[in-house]
């Protein structure tokens, strides 16, 4: 059994816009790193997303919860990676913050 790492990334976008930006960020990741990932599966439901990422023989499960003032990201680290949980939290927060900085959609 591993360790679940959870990070709250604050924002002032509202839940819907935060979700839209994270969706766009995940799509960009698929385009950029798709060949290096054995799995990148996201199951969206309302203001929640379950994520499975597979690379280098490891599979990581996680989730996004989109709240009005933060995105809660959780990731289950296998026991071998649990010892770097603090570093993982920092990386998760940084990557999520970058997704939240994506521009809003163009006005029609």
N, C-alpha and C positions, 0 to 999 in steps of 0.2 A: 504494500500500500504506500502511496506517495503522500504528498502534502498539497493541500489546496491553498493557493495564493490568491488573495483578493485585494483589488485596488479600486478606490473611488477617484475618478477623474472629474474634477469640478468644471462646470461650464455655465454659460448664461444663454444658451441657445434654445432651450426647451427640448423636451424628449424627442419629438418628431424630427426636428432639424438635426439633432445629435445623431439619431439613427440614420438619417439620410447620408450624413457625412461619413459615418463609419461604414455604411454599405459601399459608398464610393471608394473609400480607402481599401476595403477588402477586395473590391474588384480590381483596383490598381495593383494590389499585391499579387492577385492571381495572374495578371498580365505580366508583371515583372519577374515573379519567382515561380510561375506555374511549372516549368520544366524541372525545377529542383525539389518540388514538393510531390510526394507520392499521393497525398490526400489534402485537399482543402475543401471541406464540406461545411456549409453553413445552413442551418435550419432556422428560418425566421418565423416568429409567431408574435404578433402584436408588438410589444415593447421589449421583447426578449429574443436572443439568438443563441443557439447552441452551436459550438464550433468544434470541429475535429481537424487537426493539422498533423500531417505525417511527413517526416523527413529523416533521412539518415537512420532508418530502422526504428525510429521512435514515433509513437503516436501520442499527441497531447490533446486532451479534451478541455474545453473551456466554455465560457458563456459571457454574453454581454446583457446587462439590464439597463434600459434607457429610462432614466428618471428626469424630472424637470430641471434639476440643477447639477446632475452628475451622471456619468456612465460608470456603472459598477462592472468591472471586469474580473472574472475569476478563471483560474487556470489550475488544472490538476497536474502537478509535477510528479513524475515517477521518482521513486526513492533515490535513484542515483543523481537526479537533478535537484532534489529537495535541499541539498546542502548549499545551493546557490539561490535560495528563495529570495533573499533581499535584493540580489542583483536582478533577478527575474522581475520583481515588483517594479524596480526602477525602469527596466526596459519596457514593460507592459504600459506603464504610465506614459512614458515618452512617446511610444508608437501611437497610443490612443490620442494623446494630445495633438500629435501631428495630423491625425485623421480629422480631428475636430476643427483644425485650422483650414481645411479645404474650403474653397470658395462656395458660396451659395449658388443654387442653380440660376441660370439666366432668366430674366423676366420675359414672359411671352408677350 
